[in-house]
Amino acid sequence: MASKSNWIATVAKESAKLEVKMPWTRGARRDAFIAKRAAAAAKPDQALHAAR
């Protein structure tokens, strides 16, 4: 059982060090990408409307 408790202690110690960045904390670069994508989606396709 000593090896199992040592493994559990090691896993607990490593999980305390883990730092996962969540999508909403990634910063200005991601915000700019999302804004650009939203603007492109909101803008109608000019080529499609010109062909009619």
C-alpha positions in Angstrom: 0.0 0.0 0.0 3.0 2.3 0.4 3.5 2.6 -3.3 -0.2 3.5 -3.8 -0.2 6.2 -1.2 3.1 7.6 -2.7 1.4 7.6 -6.1 -1.6 9.5 -4.7 0.7 12.0 -3.0 2.6 12.5 -6.2 -0.6 13.0 -8.3 -1.9 15.5 -5.7 1.3 17.5 -5.7 1.5 17.6 -9.5 -2.2 18.6 -9.8 -1.5 21.5 -7.4 1.1 22.9 -9.9 -1.1 22.6 -12.9 -2.2 25.9 -14.4 -4.8 25.6 -17.1 -5.7 28.8 -18.9 -9.4 29.0 -19.6 -10.6 30.4 -22.9 -11.9 33.7 -21.3 -8.4 34.4 -19.8 -6.3 34.2 -23.0 -6.1 37.9 -23.5 -6.3 40.6 -26.1 -5.1 38.5 -29.1 -8.1 36.1 -28.7 -10.5 39.0 -28.2 -9.3 40.6 -31.4 -9.7 37.3 -33.3 -13.3 36.9 -32.0 -14.2 40.5 -32.9 -12.8 40.1 -36.4 -14.7 36.8 -36.9 -17.9 38.4 -35.6 -17.5 41.4 -38.0 -17.0 39.1 -41.0 -20.1 37.1 -40.1 -22.2 40.2 -39.7 -21.1 41.6 -43.1 -23.1 40.4 -46.0 -21.2 38.7 -48.9 -20.8 41.5 -51.5 -20.1 39.1 -54.4 -23.3 37.1 -53.8 -25.5 40.3 -53.8 -23.8 41.8 -56.9 -24.5 38.7 -59.0 -28.3 39.1 -58.6 
